[in-house]
């Protein structure tokens, strides 16, 4: 499954000046479940990024996929990620994000959760060998 977010530049003469910023760090037709929630998660600080994507589950499980980001000024960005569980990705200057990650064939499970300003807004998981998880935030 491929999700494409297309957004016009909105007349910005320097489209890179305010594009969404994606950064990642590591803490080291399948069945997929997705659920919406509004349970709050404690904020770490006032400078916390707009979005955080946390991939948890079977440690070392390899996954890959795309993170698509749209900002309120009309710019957009997409990045392909290949990593292993656990993984944390932070996104700044974004109005909406969409994530599609697929297990690369290992036995185990993984969960993908999107947080906006410290609040869990969407999560999904799979335990299928080549299972995929697709989650997207609402527009902020």
Beta strands, then each sheet from edge to edge (+ up, - down):
strand 1: 21-25
strand 2: 32-36
strand 3: 51-57
strand 4: 62-70
strand 5: 76-84
strand 6: 87-92
strand 7: 96-103
strand 8: 110-116
strand 9: 119-126
strand 10: 132-136
sheet 1: 1+ 6- 3+ 8- 9+ 2-
sheet 2: 5+ 4- 7+ 10-
end
